[in-house]
């Protein structure tokens, strides 16, 4: 039962994050890839946000959802019980590599150290929540 819930959570977080990326960000590798696959042009929404909480949500919510989904998937593959350190190292490696490749011009996107910080934090929190949930069930 726990695996089904974790799989569903992983897929839902990934889909919501992907949809938000597609709506709010143009010029990102993922958005350009989707446009090439379905043959459309950007369907993004440009919104000026002045409130700091809304600006944080717009700039980091998709990254949080993505890293939570990634961490849950890694937890499913490796297993969180007794292997939490390995899960953290693995997800951290993916997060840092995915952000670092944005430094190079062949991958559209903007390198941001704060993306790494937010994603690492949300990844670790997700893994500990998943571990606690697996123990309780």
Secondary structure, 3 states (H helix, E strand, C coil): CHHHHHHHHHHHHHHHHHHHHHHHCCCCHHHHHHHHHHCCCCCCCCCCCCCHHHHHHHHHHHHHHHHHHHHHHHHHHHCCCCCHHHHHHHHHHHHHHHHHHHHCCCCCCCCCHHHHHHHHHHHHHHHHHHHHHHHHC
